[in-house]
Amino acid sequence: MHKLLTAAEAVSRFVRPGAVLGMGGQNINRCPMALVHEVIRQGPGELTVVGCNLSLPLDMLVAAGLVARTEQGTGNLERYGTLFAWRRAVERGEVSVGDHSHLAMATRFAAGALGLPYLPTRSLLGTDLLADLVRDGVAREGTDPFENRPVVLLRAMRPDVALIHANRADLNGNVVIEGVTSHEVDMVRAAHATIVSAEEVLPAGAFADRPEQVTIPEAYVSAVVEQPYGAFPTSVYRAYDFAEGEIKEYQARGREGDEQVRGWLAANLGASFEEYLKTRDASGDLRRELAEQMRRLV
């Protein structure tokens, strides 16, 4: 069954107001920017955004006024700073936060992927995070029945819809991700629906003679969107490097205030991701340079 849709069609079909939205990508690597832009255009609000390192996608969704809660390992761009719109919204009490470790978040996705109500871990024992997670109904302290040692039981996380960006996919939804996948495979398996944007969409059966390359099989994918440079300004391993100047510019607006971030979104997102790319890089020279930088790296 062919699953190729436009970003507008996929978001309209699967992202509903109040949804729990699982976010792929990490920091400045393979964030599903084209899909997030489309969510902002369509504007389903009261979202709960979940993931490990929620970076640019989260900040833009918060600046657009679409997020009610986040559950995450971190929310930052590391050396480029915190997520300023998100931080201000949290400080004002507009967005609630369920703070996790990365491992705790990944464990919750793993439980969801396995169809289990929870998984045990010892990683949170003795931490301040544990008390908050217990309060939120996400964790419980227990005892290992085999060794009589303390453990933490972490509740499964099953997003309503997951968004990821990949190197390649076929029309049926078989997905190839090169490089680090982090929490994404388990998150997709746990989610009720998944939208995948890809640098390239190949004919159905394109991976039939090389099934070992498939990172996520078609059974877990609801829609495929073809979007070259769909993670820009973040990077895609073996395709293109991250655009440091673009990230610094966005962060500069973030430091200035929410009005400046909203102004940046209004001025740049346009009617489609292709229009956004033309606004930011009309000649295509930047994208060609980023692709060349990645070729030199790998």
Backbone hydrogen bonds, N-H to C=O, Kabsch-Sander energy under -0.5 kcal/mol:
donor,donor_aa,acceptor,acceptor_aa,energy
3,K,171,L,-3.3
5,L,224,V,-2.8
10,A,6,T,-2.6
11,V,7,A,-2.6
12,S,8,A,-2.1
13,R,9,E,-1.9
14,F,10,A,-2.2
15,V,11,V,-2.4
16,R,14,F,-0.8
18,G,45,G,-2.7
19,A,16,R,-1.9
21,L,19,A,-0.7
21,L,48,T,-3.4
22,G,20,V,-0.7
22,G,161,V,-2.6
23,M,50,V,-2.9
24,G,22,G,-0.5
24,G,163,L,-2.3
26,Q,29,N,-2.2
27,N,53,N,-0.7
29,N,26,Q,-2.4
30,R,235,S,-3.6
33,M,31,C,-2.3
34,A,230,G,-2.4
36,V,32,P,-2.2
37,H,33,M,-2.8
38,E,34,A,-1.6
39,V,35,L,-2.1
40,I,36,V,-2.3
41,R,37,H,-2.2
42,Q,38,E,-2.3
43,G,39,V,-2.6
47,L,66,L,-2.9
48,T,19,A,-2.4
49,V,47,L,-0.6
49,V,69,R,-2.3
50,V,21,L,-2.5
50,V,48,T,-0.5
51,G,71,E,-1.6
54,L,52,C,-0.9
54,L,74,T,-2.4
55,S,53,N,-0.7
56,L,27,N,-0.5
58,L,55,S,-0.6
59,D,55,S,-1.9
60,M,56,L,-2.3
61,L,57,P,-2.2
62,V,58,L,-2.7
63,A,59,D,-2.6
64,A,60,M,-1.8
65,G,62,V,-2.0
66,L,61,L,-2.3
68,A,47,L,-3.1
69,R,47,L,-1.7
70,T,96,S,-2.1
71,E,49,V,-2.1
72,Q,98,G,-1.5
73,G,51,G,-0.7
73,G,52,C,-1.6
74,T,52,C,-2.5
77,L,81,G,-3.0
80,Y,77,L,-2.4
81,G,78,E,-2.4
83,L,75,G,-0.9
84,F,82,T,-0.9
87,R,83,L,-2.7
88,R,84,F,-2.4
89,A,85,A,-2.1
90,V,86,W,-2.5
91,E,87,R,-2.6
92,R,88,R,-1.9
93,G,90,V,-1.3
94,E,89,A,-2.4
95,V,89,A,-1.1
96,S,68,A,-2.3
98,G,70,T,-3.0
99,D,97,V,-0.7
100,H,72,Q,-2.6
105,M,101,S,-2.1
106,A,102,H,-2.7
107,T,103,L,-2.5
108,R,104,A,-1.9
109,F,105,M,-1.9
110,A,106,A,-2.3
111,A,107,T,-2.3
112,G,108,R,-2.0
113,A,109,F,-2.7
114,L,110,A,-1.9
115,G,112,G,-1.0
116,L,111,A,-2.5
119,L,154,L,-1.7
121,T,152,V,-2.2
125,L,122,R,-1.1
127,T,124,L,-1.9
131,A,127,T,-0.6
132,D,128,D,-1.0
133,L,129,L,-2.2
134,V,130,L,-2.6
135,R,131,A,-2.3
136,D,132,D,-2.1
137,G,134,V,-1.4
138,V,133,L,-2.6
139,A,133,L,-1.3
140,R,153,L,-1.7
142,G,151,V,-3.0
144,D,149,R,-3.7
148,N,144,D,-2.3
151,V,142,G,-2.1
152,V,121,T,-3.2
153,L,140,R,-3.4
154,L,119,L,-3.0
154,L,152,V,-0.6
155,R,138,V,-3.2
155,R,153,L,-0.5
156,A,117,P,-2.3
157,M,108,R,-2.2
158,R,156,A,-0.5
160,D,20,V,-1.4
161,V,20,V,-1.7
162,A,193,A,-2.2
163,L,22,G,-2.6
164,I,195,I,-1.9
165,H,30,R,-0.6
166,A,197,S,-2.6
167,N,176,V,-1.1
168,R,176,V,-2.0
169,A,200,E,-1.7
170,D,174,N,-1.8
171,L,202,L,-1.4
173,G,170,D,-1.8
175,V,216,I,-2.9
176,V,168,R,-3.0
177,I,175,V,-0.5
184,E,181,T,-2.2
187,M,183,H,-2.4
188,V,184,E,-2.8
189,R,185,V,-2.2
190,A,186,D,-1.9
191,A,187,M,-1.5
192,H,159,P,-2.4
195,I,162,A,-2.8
196,V,194,T,-0.5
196,V,223,A,-2.6
197,S,164,I,-2.3
197,S,195,I,-0.5
198,A,225,V,-2.4
199,E,166,A,-1.8
200,E,167,N,-0.8
202,L,169,A,-3.0
202,L,200,E,-0.5
206,A,203,P,-1.6
208,A,205,G,-1.8
210,R,207,F,-1.5
213,Q,210,R,-2.1
214,V,211,P,-1.4
215,T,175,V,-2.5
216,I,175,V,-1.7
220,Y,217,P,-1.8
221,V,218,E,-1.8
222,S,194,T,-2.2
223,A,194,T,-1.7
224,V,3,K,-2.6
225,V,196,V,-2.8
227,Q,198,A,-3.1
227,Q,225,V,-0.6
230,G,227,Q,-1.5
232,F,229,Y,-1.4
234,T,231,A,-2.6
235,S,28,I,-2.4
236,V,240,Y,-2.5
239,A,236,V,-2.5
240,Y,236,V,-2.1
241,D,290,L,-1.6
243,A,233,P,-2.8
244,E,242,F,-1.1
247,I,243,A,-2.0
248,K,244,E,-2.7
249,E,245,G,-2.0
250,Y,246,E,-2.3
251,Q,247,I,-2.4
252,A,248,K,-2.0
253,R,249,E,-1.9
254,G,250,Y,-2.2
255,R,251,Q,-2.3
256,E,252,A,-1.4
257,G,253,R,-1.7
261,V,257,G,-1.7
262,R,258,D,-2.8
263,G,259,E,-2.2
264,W,260,Q,-2.0
265,L,261,V,-2.4
266,A,262,R,-2.5
267,A,263,G,-2.1
268,N,264,W,-1.6
269,L,265,L,-2.5
276,Y,272,S,-1.9
277,L,273,F,-2.6
278,K,274,E,-2.0
279,T,275,E,-2.2
280,R,276,Y,-2.4
281,D,277,L,-2.3
284,G,281,D,-0.8
288,R,284,G,-2.2
289,E,285,D,-2.4
290,L,286,L,-2.5
291,A,287,R,-2.2
292,E,288,R,-2.1
293,Q,289,E,-2.5
294,M,290,L,-1.9
295,R,291,A,-2.0
296,R,292,E,-2.0
297,L,293,Q,-1.6
298,V,294,M,-2.2
